[in-house]
Amino acid sequence: MKRYKLREVAVENASLLDGESRFFLDILRDVGGVTVALRAKTDCELAQIDLDPAETELAKTLTEGANTSAMLAAAETYLSVGNYWAVRRVLDAIPQEEQARSPQIARLRAVSSVQSNDPILAERHYELWRALGDPADLVWANDGLAMLYLRYHPSMLRDRSRAETLLEQAFQTALKHDLDPLSRIFNRNGFALILFRKAKVDEAISLLKWAVDELENIPGKRALMHKSVILYNIAQWRPRACGTRRSSS
């Protein structure tokens, strides 16, 4: 599948940027290696920027609505750099009959919806993703749904019991089908949050330490990313555990 690599971001009227947007662009430049150009050019001048072949192809497919694989590759790229609104714009150009049967599109819509602060819409797409996909899709979709019920939904829609059921179903499915170890580790990171919410902080930290040990045997950047998240959670929760032991002694 063809991938699109983000190489440059050009920002018009850069003086109007807020601090958070400037910080995001700094991270994009320093960590992502993307060239960030802050400009004050007019729309007409910006229209003269030359597109590379991949960008030209994407512009054409968005206009013609023909090349679904190219649009999905573009949507994946936009998702990876946090442009969730562009993900929606690209997916909207794909025919509805294709959207209705694609677990990939359901996943893209679910993740982009929750990250753009629309958890209720995200729930619908997570449910569609788990219904359309294979066992691996069910595992990841269940994990996403569980986080909605634990963290992202409005308070009146949160349901820890439902989240626990979803995570356990996902974990058993991952074991049954011998799926990617990362899916099991990510799942247990979510389950640790449930333990923490139940004030079982020591159990939560023990589970996270198990996850870190497992990640030591898995190569690649994804494993490093998961490890950094889990270590951050341990650092957050460890003071709570110490406080709990002191109060009970």
C-alpha positions as CSV (number, residue, x, y, z in Angstrom):
1,M,0.0,0.0,0.0
2,K,1.4,3.4,-1.0
3,R,2.2,5.7,1.9
4,Y,2.4,9.5,1.9
5,K,5.2,11.1,3.9
6,L,4.5,14.6,5.3
7,R,7.5,16.7,4.4
8,E,6.5,20.3,4.8
9,V,3.9,22.3,6.5
10,A,3.3,25.9,5.3
11,V,1.3,28.1,7.7
12,E,-0.3,31.3,6.3
13,N,-0.9,34.3,8.7
14,A,1.4,32.7,11.2
15,S,1.2,35.7,13.5
16,L,-2.3,34.6,14.4
17,L,-1.2,31.2,15.8
18,D,-1.9,30.5,19.5
19,G,0.7,29.2,21.8
20,E,-0.5,25.6,21.7
21,S,-0.5,25.5,17.9
22,R,3.1,26.9,17.9
23,F,4.1,24.2,20.3
24,F,2.6,21.5,18.1
25,L,4.5,22.9,15.1
26,D,7.8,22.9,17.1
27,I,7.2,19.2,18.0
28,L,6.4,18.4,14.3
29,R,9.7,20.0,13.3
30,D,12.0,18.8,16.1
31,V,10.6,15.3,16.5
32,G,8.9,14.5,13.2
33,G,11.6,16.0,11.0
34,V,9.0,18.0,9.1
35,T,10.0,21.3,7.5
36,V,7.7,24.0,9.0
37,A,7.4,27.3,7.1
38,L,5.6,30.2,8.8
39,R,4.4,32.5,6.1
40,A,2.2,35.6,5.6
41,K,1.4,35.0,2.0
42,T,-2.0,35.4,0.3
43,D,-4.2,32.5,-0.9
44,C,-3.2,33.3,-4.5
45,E,0.5,33.0,-3.7
46,L,0.0,29.8,-1.8
47,A,-1.8,28.3,-4.7
48,Q,1.4,28.5,-6.7
49,I,3.3,26.1,-4.5
50,D,4.3,23.1,-6.5
51,L,2.9,19.7,-5.5
52,D,5.0,16.6,-5.6
53,P,3.6,13.6,-7.6
54,A,1.9,12.0,-4.5
55,E,0.2,15.2,-3.6
56,T,-1.0,15.7,-7.1
57,E,-2.4,12.2,-7.2
58,L,-4.2,12.8,-3.9
59,A,-5.7,16.1,-5.1
60,K,-6.9,14.3,-8.3
61,T,-8.5,11.3,-6.4
62,L,-10.3,13.6,-4.0
63,T,-11.8,15.5,-6.9
64,E,-12.7,12.4,-8.9
65,G,-13.5,10.0,-5.9
66,A,-12.0,7.1,-7.8
67,N,-8.8,5.7,-6.1
68,T,-9.9,4.4,-2.7
69,S,-6.5,2.8,-1.9
70,A,-4.7,6.2,-2.4
71,M,-7.3,8.0,-0.2
72,L,-6.9,5.4,2.5
73,A,-3.1,5.8,2.4
74,A,-3.5,9.5,2.7
75,A,-6.0,9.2,5.6
76,E,-3.5,6.9,7.5
77,T,-0.8,9.5,7.0
78,Y,-3.0,12.4,8.2
79,L,-4.0,10.3,11.3
80,S,-0.3,9.6,12.1
81,V,0.4,13.3,12.3
82,G,-2.7,14.3,14.2
83,N,-4.7,16.0,11.4
84,Y,-8.0,14.3,12.4
85,W,-10.1,16.8,10.4
86,A,-8.2,16.0,7.2
87,V,-8.9,12.3,7.9
88,R,-12.6,12.9,7.9
89,R,-12.3,15.1,4.7
90,V,-10.5,12.3,2.8
91,L,-12.8,9.5,4.0
92,D,-15.9,11.6,3.0
93,A,-14.8,11.3,-0.6
94,I,-15.0,7.5,-0.5
95,P,-18.3,6.0,-1.8
96,Q,-20.7,5.1,1.1
97,E,-21.1,1.5,0.0
98,E,-17.3,1.0,0.4
99,Q,-17.3,2.7,3.8
100,A,-20.1,0.4,5.1
101,R,-18.0,-2.7,4.7
102,S,-14.5,-1.6,5.5
103,P,-13.0,-2.2,9.0
104,Q,-10.1,0.1,8.0
105,I,-12.4,3.0,7.4
106,A,-14.3,2.3,10.6
107,R,-11.0,2.3,12.5
108,L,-9.9,5.6,10.9
109,R,-13.2,7.2,11.7
110,A,-13.3,5.9,15.3
111,V,-9.8,7.1,16.2
112,S,-10.1,10.5,14.4
113,S,-13.5,11.1,16.1
114,V,-12.3,10.5,19.6
115,Q,-9.2,12.5,19.1
116,S,-11.2,15.5,17.7
117,N,-13.4,15.3,20.9
118,D,-16.4,13.5,19.5
119,P,-16.5,10.3,21.7
120,I,-20.2,9.6,21.0
121,L,-19.6,9.4,17.2
122,A,-16.4,7.4,17.9
123,E,-18.4,4.8,19.8
124,R,-20.6,4.1,16.7
125,H,-17.5,3.6,14.6
126,Y,-15.7,1.4,17.1
127,E,-18.8,-0.8,17.2
128,L,-18.8,-1.0,13.4
129,W,-15.0,-1.8,13.4
130,R,-15.3,-4.7,15.8
131,A,-18.3,-6.0,13.9
132,L,-16.7,-5.9,10.4
133,G,-13.1,-6.9,11.2
134,D,-11.2,-10.0,12.2
135,P,-10.2,-11.1,15.7
136,A,-7.3,-8.5,15.8
137,D,-9.7,-5.8,14.8
138,L,-12.0,-6.8,17.7
139,V,-9.2,-6.7,20.2
140,W,-8.1,-3.1,19.2
141,A,-11.7,-1.9,18.8
142,N,-12.6,-3.2,22.2
143,D,-9.6,-1.5,23.8
144,G,-10.8,1.8,22.2
145,L,-14.3,1.3,23.4
146,A,-13.1,0.6,26.9
147,M,-11.2,3.9,27.0
148,L,-14.4,5.7,25.9
149,Y,-16.2,4.2,28.9
150,L,-13.3,4.9,31.2
151,R,-12.1,8.3,30.1
152,Y,-13.5,10.1,27.1
153,H,-17.3,9.8,27.3
154,P,-19.3,12.4,29.3
155,S,-19.6,11.4,32.9
156,M,-23.2,10.2,32.6
157,L,-22.1,7.7,29.9
158,R,-19.0,6.3,31.6
159,D,-19.3,2.7,32.7
160,R,-16.3,0.9,34.4
161,S,-18.0,-2.4,34.4
162,R,-18.6,-2.3,30.7
163,A,-15.0,-1.2,30.1
164,E,-13.8,-4.2,32.1
165,T,-15.9,-6.6,30.2
166,L,-14.6,-5.2,26.8
167,L,-11.0,-5.4,27.9
168,E,-11.4,-9.0,29.2
169,Q,-13.1,-10.1,26.0
170,A,-10.3,-8.5,24.0
171,F,-7.6,-10.2,26.1
172,Q,-9.1,-13.6,25.8
173,T,-9.5,-13.2,22.1
174,A,-5.8,-12.2,21.7
175,L,-4.8,-15.3,23.7
176,K,-7.1,-17.6,21.8
177,H,-5.8,-16.5,18.4
178,D,-2.2,-15.9,19.4
179,L,-2.2,-12.3,18.2
180,D,0.5,-9.7,18.2
181,P,2.0,-9.5,21.8
182,L,1.7,-5.8,21.6
183,S,-2.1,-6.1,21.5
184,R,-2.1,-8.1,24.7
185,I,0.3,-5.6,26.4
186,F,-1.7,-2.6,25.3
187,N,-4.8,-4.3,26.6
188,R,-3.3,-4.9,30.1
189,N,-2.2,-1.3,30.2
190,G,-5.9,-0.4,29.9
191,F,-6.8,-3.0,32.5
192,A,-4.3,-1.5,34.9
193,L,-6.3,1.8,34.7
194,I,-9.4,-0.1,35.9
195,L,-7.4,-1.5,38.9
196,F,-6.2,2.0,39.7
197,R,-9.7,3.3,39.6
198,K,-10.6,0.5,42.1
199,A,-7.8,1.8,44.4
200,K,-5.8,-1.4,43.7
201,V,-2.7,0.6,42.9
202,D,-0.1,-2.0,43.8
203,E,-1.8,-4.5,41.5
204,A,-2.0,-1.9,38.8
205,I,1.7,-1.2,39.1
206,S,2.7,-4.9,39.2
207,L,0.7,-5.4,36.0
208,L,2.5,-2.5,34.3
209,K,5.9,-3.8,35.4
210,W,5.0,-7.1,33.8
211,A,4.2,-5.2,30.6
212,V,7.5,-3.4,30.6
213,D,9.4,-6.7,31.0
214,E,7.4,-8.2,28.1
215,L,8.3,-5.2,25.9
216,E,12.0,-5.7,26.5
217,N,11.8,-8.7,24.2
218,I,10.0,-7.0,21.4
219,P,12.1,-4.9,18.9
220,G,10.9,-1.8,17.0
221,K,9.6,1.7,17.6
222,R,6.1,0.6,18.5
223,A,7.4,-1.3,21.4
224,L,9.5,1.6,22.6
225,M,6.4,3.9,22.3
226,H,4.3,1.6,24.4
227,K,7.1,1.3,26.9
228,S,7.4,5.0,27.3
229,V,3.6,5.3,27.9
230,I,3.7,2.5,30.5
231,L,6.7,3.9,32.4
232,Y,4.9,7.3,32.5
233,N,1.8,5.6,34.0
234,I,4.0,3.9,36.6
235,A,5.7,7.2,37.5
236,Q,2.2,8.8,37.9
237,W,0.7,6.0,40.1
238,R,3.7,5.0,42.3
239,P,3.3,8.0,44.7
240,R,-0.4,7.0,45.1
241,A,0.7,3.5,46.1
242,C,3.2,4.8,48.6
243,G,0.5,7.1,50.1
244,T,-1.9,4.2,50.4
245,R,0.6,2.1,52.2
246,R,1.5,4.9,54.6
247,S,-2.1,5.6,55.4
248,S,-2.9,2.0,56.1
249,S,0.2,1.4,58.4
